[in-house]
Amino acid sequence: ATPALLDGQRGPHPRAAMSARYDRSITVFSPDGQLLQVQYAAEAVKKGAAVVGVRGADVVVLAVERRTTAKLQDDRTLRKIVKLDDHISLAFAGLTADARVLVNMARVECQSHRLTVEDAPTVERIARYIAQTQQRYTQRGGVRPFGISTLLSGFTVEGEPQLWQTDPSGTHTAWKASSVGRQSKTMREFLEKNWEAGLDRAGAIKLACRSLMEIVENGAKSIEVNVATKGETVTLSAEEVEEVVKGIEAEVEAAGGTAARGGGGGGADGED
C-alpha cells in the first residue's frame, strides 16, 4: 500500500509515476508509445567514447576516441575498432562488455556464411544480422537491450565503399558519414557542413580526425584511425595520426591568421 502523505507533502509527479511503472519491463510500451529500456540503452551509448565514420570515393575511414587508461594497464587490450571478417571492420560506442558479446556473434555469423555460401558476407548482411540480434533483445522477457551502437565499414563485390550504422533499437542504416557516442550531435553537424562527395584517402582521414578534434582534448593521443580500401584494411600508427593532426592544426592556425589579417584590413579601410 502507498504510505499516507504528510500535510503539505506532495506526491510524485503523475508522469514520473507513470514512467516508473513502465521502465521496469522491456516488453511493455509506455502510454506514449515508448520502450523506455531501449531509450536508456541509447543513453548508455551517449556516454561512450566518440566514434566517427566517413565514406570516400574508394575508402572508408573509422576514427574513435581513445580514453585515458590506467598507468599500469596495457592499452593494447582496449580496442574500440575490431575486425569481423577480412573485409569488414566495426567500431562501437557504449558498453565494452556488450560489444564483446555482439562482436563474437557477428564473427561466427561471418564464418557460418562463408561455410554455407562459400563466399564472403556483404557489409549490409552483417549489419542486418547485428541489427536483428539487437532488436531481438528488445522484445523478450528476461533480457535487456545491448547498450552499444556500431559503425561498420567495408566494400561490396563491385568495389563500392560501404558505411552502415546499427543502434540499440535494432535499426540498421547506410550513411555517407556518421558519428555515435558522446557529443555525436556536435560531430554530425560538423560532418554535414564539411563532407563532400568523392573524398580521397587523405581527405577522408582528415575529415574523420578533424571531427573528433572538435571534442577530444589530447589531440593525436586520443585518436585511433582505421582505413579500409578495396582489398586492404589498416590501422594508422600513432606517428601517422600525429602527422595528420599536426597538418590540421597548421591549417586551422593559418585560417585564423588570415581571418585576423582580413578583419584588420577591413577596419583600416573603414577609417580611410
VOSELO-945697 format. One record per residue (C-alpha): residue in three letters; x, y, z. Coordinates in nm, 2 decimals. Layout:
<recs>
ALA / X / Y / Z $
...
</recs>
This chain:
<recs>
ALA / 0.00 / 0.00 / 0.00 $
THR / 0.11 / 0.35 / -0.07 $
PRO / 0.21 / 0.53 / 0.26 $
ALA / -0.01 / 0.83 / 0.35 $
LEU / 0.14 / 1.17 / 0.27 $
LEU / 0.20 / 1.42 / 0.55 $
ASP / 0.02 / 1.76 / 0.54 $
GLY / 0.18 / 1.98 / 0.28 $
GLN / 0.39 / 1.69 / 0.12 $
ARG / 0.34 / 1.64 / -0.25 $
GLY / 0.32 / 1.31 / -0.42 $
PRO / 0.53 / 1.20 / -0.72 $
HIS / 0.46 / 1.38 / -1.05 $
PRO / 0.19 / 1.19 / -1.24 $
ARG / 0.42 / 1.14 / -1.55 $
ALA / 0.71 / 1.03 / -1.33 $
ALA / 0.49 / 0.78 / -1.15 $
MET / 0.36 / 0.65 / -1.48 $
SER / 0.72 / 0.62 / -1.62 $
ALA / 0.82 / 0.43 / -1.31 $
ARG / 0.56 / 0.17 / -1.39 $
TYR / 0.67 / 0.11 / -1.75 $
ASP / 1.05 / 0.13 / -1.73 $
ARG / 1.09 / -0.20 / -1.55 $
SER / 0.99 / -0.42 / -1.83 $
ILE / 1.15 / -0.44 / -2.18 $
THR / 0.83 / -0.58 / -2.34 $
VAL / 0.58 / -0.32 / -2.23 $
PHE / 0.51 / 0.01 / -2.41 $
SER / 0.45 / 0.32 / -2.21 $
PRO / 0.13 / 0.50 / -2.28 $
ASP / 0.31 / 0.75 / -2.51 $
GLY / 0.44 / 0.46 / -2.73 $
GLN / 0.80 / 0.43 / -2.60 $
LEU / 1.01 / 0.14 / -2.48 $
LEU / 1.19 / 0.31 / -2.20 $
GLN / 1.46 / 0.05 / -2.16 $
VAL / 1.56 / 0.10 / -2.52 $
GLN / 1.59 / 0.47 / -2.46 $
TYR / 1.81 / 0.40 / -2.15 $
ALA / 2.03 / 0.19 / -2.37 $
ALA / 2.07 / 0.48 / -2.61 $
GLU / 2.17 / 0.70 / -2.32 $
ALA / 2.44 / 0.45 / -2.24 $
VAL / 2.57 / 0.49 / -2.59 $
LYS / 2.58 / 0.87 / -2.55 $
LYS / 2.82 / 0.82 / -2.25 $
GLY / 3.05 / 0.60 / -2.46 $
ALA / 3.37 / 0.71 / -2.64 $
ALA / 3.31 / 0.91 / -2.96 $
VAL / 3.32 / 0.72 / -3.30 $
VAL / 3.32 / 0.87 / -3.65 $
GLY / 3.28 / 0.71 / -3.99 $
VAL / 3.35 / 0.87 / -4.32 $
ARG / 3.29 / 0.72 / -4.66 $
GLY / 3.50 / 0.85 / -4.95 $
ALA / 3.52 / 0.77 / -5.32 $
ASP / 3.72 / 0.45 / -5.27 $
VAL / 3.78 / 0.44 / -4.90 $
VAL / 3.60 / 0.41 / -4.56 $
VAL / 3.76 / 0.56 / -4.25 $
LEU / 3.66 / 0.48 / -3.89 $
ALA / 3.81 / 0.70 / -3.62 $
VAL / 3.75 / 0.65 / -3.25 $
GLU / 3.83 / 0.84 / -2.93 $
ARG / 4.08 / 0.67 / -2.71 $
ARG / 4.01 / 0.71 / -2.34 $
THR / 4.29 / 0.76 / -2.10 $
THR / 4.39 / 0.43 / -1.94 $
ALA / 4.54 / 0.35 / -1.60 $
LYS / 4.91 / 0.39 / -1.58 $
LEU / 4.98 / 0.02 / -1.54 $
GLN / 4.72 / -0.10 / -1.78 $
ASP / 4.81 / -0.24 / -2.12 $
ASP / 4.62 / -0.02 / -2.36 $
ARG / 4.65 / -0.29 / -2.64 $
THR / 4.37 / -0.48 / -2.46 $
LEU / 4.13 / -0.20 / -2.51 $
ARG / 4.01 / -0.18 / -2.87 $
LYS / 3.71 / 0.02 / -3.00 $
ILE / 3.78 / -0.09 / -3.36 $
VAL / 3.77 / -0.47 / -3.43 $
LYS / 3.78 / -0.69 / -3.74 $
LEU / 3.47 / -0.91 / -3.81 $
ASP / 3.59 / -1.05 / -4.14 $
ASP / 3.88 / -1.00 / -4.39 $
HIS / 3.69 / -0.71 / -4.54 $
ILE / 3.46 / -0.58 / -4.26 $
SER / 3.56 / -0.37 / -3.96 $
LEU / 3.34 / -0.25 / -3.68 $
ALA / 3.37 / 0.04 / -3.43 $
PHE / 3.14 / 0.08 / -3.14 $
ALA / 3.03 / 0.33 / -2.87 $
GLY / 2.88 / 0.21 / -2.54 $
LEU / 2.94 / -0.08 / -2.31 $
THR / 3.25 / -0.27 / -2.40 $
ALA / 3.13 / -0.60 / -2.24 $
ASP / 2.81 / -0.58 / -2.45 $
ALA / 3.02 / -0.51 / -2.76 $
ARG / 3.24 / -0.82 / -2.70 $
VAL / 2.94 / -1.05 / -2.70 $
LEU / 2.79 / -0.89 / -3.01 $
VAL / 3.12 / -0.89 / -3.19 $
ASN / 3.17 / -1.26 / -3.12 $
MET / 2.82 / -1.34 / -3.25 $
ALA / 2.89 / -1.14 / -3.57 $
ARG / 3.22 / -1.32 / -3.63 $
VAL / 3.05 / -1.66 / -3.60 $
GLU / 2.79 / -1.54 / -3.85 $
CYS / 3.06 / -1.43 / -4.09 $
GLN / 3.23 / -1.77 / -4.08 $
SER / 2.89 / -1.95 / -4.10 $
HIS / 2.81 / -1.76 / -4.41 $
ARG / 3.14 / -1.85 / -4.57 $
LEU / 3.09 / -2.22 / -4.49 $
THR / 2.73 / -2.22 / -4.62 $
VAL / 2.76 / -2.00 / -4.93 $
GLU / 3.13 / -2.04 / -4.99 $
ASP / 3.16 / -1.66 / -5.04 $
ALA / 3.23 / -1.36 / -4.82 $
PRO / 2.93 / -1.19 / -4.65 $
THR / 2.84 / -0.84 / -4.76 $
VAL / 2.87 / -0.55 / -4.51 $
GLU / 2.49 / -0.50 / -4.54 $
ARG / 2.42 / -0.86 / -4.45 $
ILE / 2.63 / -0.84 / -4.13 $
ALA / 2.49 / -0.50 / -4.04 $
ARG / 2.14 / -0.65 / -4.08 $
TYR / 2.24 / -0.95 / -3.87 $
ILE / 2.37 / -0.73 / -3.59 $
ALA / 2.06 / -0.51 / -3.60 $
GLN / 1.83 / -0.82 / -3.59 $
THR / 2.02 / -0.95 / -3.29 $
GLN / 1.99 / -0.61 / -3.11 $
GLN / 1.62 / -0.60 / -3.20 $
ARG / 1.55 / -0.95 / -3.05 $
TYR / 1.68 / -0.82 / -2.72 $
THR / 1.41 / -0.55 / -2.71 $
GLN / 1.10 / -0.77 / -2.72 $
ARG / 1.18 / -1.07 / -2.50 $
GLY / 1.14 / -1.10 / -2.12 $
GLY / 1.44 / -1.18 / -1.91 $
VAL / 1.69 / -0.99 / -2.12 $
ARG / 1.80 / -0.63 / -2.17 $
PRO / 1.90 / -0.43 / -2.48 $
PHE / 2.26 / -0.41 / -2.59 $
GLY / 2.40 / -0.08 / -2.48 $
ILE / 2.60 / -0.01 / -2.79 $
SER / 2.58 / 0.15 / -3.13 $
THR / 2.81 / 0.03 / -3.41 $
LEU / 2.96 / 0.16 / -3.73 $
LEU / 3.06 / -0.10 / -3.99 $
SER / 3.30 / -0.04 / -4.29 $
GLY / 3.37 / -0.25 / -4.59 $
PHE / 3.32 / -0.29 / -4.97 $
THR / 3.07 / -0.45 / -5.20 $
VAL / 3.18 / -0.71 / -5.45 $
GLU / 3.18 / -0.44 / -5.71 $
GLY / 3.42 / -0.23 / -5.50 $
GLU / 3.18 / 0.03 / -5.37 $
PRO / 3.26 / 0.16 / -5.02 $
GLN / 3.00 / 0.09 / -4.75 $
LEU / 2.93 / 0.25 / -4.41 $
TRP / 2.65 / 0.11 / -4.20 $
GLN / 2.52 / 0.20 / -3.85 $
THR / 2.32 / 0.00 / -3.60 $
ASP / 2.15 / 0.12 / -3.28 $
PRO / 2.02 / -0.04 / -2.96 $
SER / 1.67 / -0.04 / -3.10 $
GLY / 1.77 / -0.27 / -3.38 $
THR / 1.78 / -0.04 / -3.68 $
HIS / 2.05 / -0.05 / -3.95 $
THR / 2.11 / 0.23 / -4.19 $
ALA / 2.36 / 0.32 / -4.46 $
TRP / 2.55 / 0.66 / -4.42 $
LYS / 2.79 / 0.88 / -4.61 $
ALA / 2.93 / 0.99 / -4.28 $
SER / 2.81 / 0.95 / -3.93 $
SER / 2.90 / 0.96 / -3.56 $
VAL / 2.79 / 0.78 / -3.24 $
GLY / 2.89 / 0.81 / -2.88 $
ARG / 2.94 / 1.12 / -2.67 $
GLN / 2.87 / 1.46 / -2.83 $
SER / 2.77 / 1.28 / -3.15 $
LYS / 2.53 / 1.56 / -3.24 $
THR / 2.82 / 1.81 / -3.25 $
MET / 3.03 / 1.58 / -3.47 $
ARG / 2.75 / 1.50 / -3.70 $
GLU / 2.68 / 1.88 / -3.75 $
PHE / 3.04 / 1.92 / -3.84 $
LEU / 3.03 / 1.63 / -4.09 $
GLU / 2.72 / 1.77 / -4.25 $
LYS / 2.90 / 2.10 / -4.31 $
ASN / 3.22 / 1.96 / -4.44 $
TRP / 3.16 / 1.62 / -4.61 $
GLU / 3.19 / 1.62 / -4.98 $
ALA / 3.13 / 1.36 / -5.24 $
GLY / 3.44 / 1.19 / -5.39 $
LEU / 3.67 / 1.23 / -5.09 $
ASP / 4.01 / 1.06 / -5.15 $
ARG / 4.20 / 0.87 / -4.88 $
ALA / 4.38 / 1.17 / -4.73 $
GLY / 4.06 / 1.38 / -4.74 $
ALA / 3.85 / 1.12 / -4.56 $
ILE / 4.12 / 1.06 / -4.29 $
LYS / 4.15 / 1.44 / -4.23 $
LEU / 3.77 / 1.49 / -4.21 $
ALA / 3.73 / 1.20 / -3.96 $
CYS / 4.02 / 1.32 / -3.74 $
ARG / 3.90 / 1.68 / -3.75 $
SER / 3.55 / 1.58 / -3.65 $
LEU / 3.70 / 1.41 / -3.34 $
MET / 3.92 / 1.70 / -3.27 $
GLU / 3.60 / 1.91 / -3.21 $
ILE / 3.55 / 1.73 / -2.88 $
VAL / 3.88 / 1.55 / -2.78 $
GLU / 4.14 / 1.74 / -2.57 $
ASN / 4.46 / 1.55 / -2.62 $
GLY / 4.49 / 1.56 / -3.00 $
ALA / 4.65 / 1.27 / -3.16 $
LYS / 4.70 / 1.08 / -2.83 $
SER / 4.32 / 1.05 / -2.81 $
ILE / 4.25 / 0.93 / -3.17 $
GLU / 4.27 / 0.59 / -3.33 $
VAL / 4.21 / 0.56 / -3.71 $
ASN / 4.12 / 0.26 / -3.92 $
VAL / 4.13 / 0.29 / -4.30 $
ALA / 3.96 / 0.04 / -4.53 $
THR / 4.03 / 0.03 / -4.91 $
LYS / 3.95 / -0.23 / -5.16 $
GLY / 4.13 / -0.55 / -5.05 $
GLU / 4.31 / -0.39 / -4.75 $
THR / 4.23 / -0.26 / -4.41 $
VAL / 4.50 / -0.09 / -4.20 $
THR / 4.52 / 0.09 / -3.86 $
LEU / 4.73 / 0.40 / -3.87 $
SER / 5.03 / 0.42 / -3.64 $
ALA / 5.05 / 0.68 / -3.37 $
GLU / 5.31 / 0.87 / -3.58 $
GLU / 5.08 / 0.88 / -3.88 $
VAL / 4.79 / 1.01 / -3.68 $
GLU / 5.02 / 1.27 / -3.52 $
GLU / 5.12 / 1.39 / -3.87 $
VAL / 4.76 / 1.42 / -3.98 $
VAL / 4.67 / 1.61 / -3.66 $
LYS / 4.96 / 1.85 / -3.70 $
GLY / 4.86 / 1.92 / -4.05 $
ILE / 4.50 / 2.00 / -3.94 $
GLU / 4.63 / 2.23 / -3.66 $
ALA / 4.85 / 2.41 / -3.90 $
GLU / 4.56 / 2.47 / -4.14 $
VAL / 4.34 / 2.60 / -3.86 $
GLU / 4.61 / 2.84 / -3.74 $
ALA / 4.67 / 2.96 / -4.09 $
ALA / 4.30 / 3.02 / -4.15 $
GLY / 4.28 / 3.20 / -3.82 $
GLY / 4.57 / 3.43 / -3.91 $
THR / 4.42 / 3.50 / -4.25 $
ALA / 4.08 / 3.59 / -4.09 $
ALA / 4.25 / 3.82 / -3.84 $
ARG / 4.45 / 4.00 / -4.11 $
GLY / 4.14 / 4.03 / -4.32 $
GLY / 3.95 / 4.18 / -4.02 $
GLY / 4.23 / 4.43 / -3.96 $
GLY / 4.24 / 4.54 / -4.32 $
GLY / 3.87 / 4.60 / -4.32 $
GLY / 3.90 / 4.83 / -4.02 $
ALA / 4.17 / 5.04 / -4.19 $
ASP / 3.96 / 5.08 / -4.50 $
GLY / 3.67 / 5.20 / -4.29 $
GLU / 3.89 / 5.46 / -4.12 $
ASP / 4.01 / 5.59 / -4.45 $
</recs>
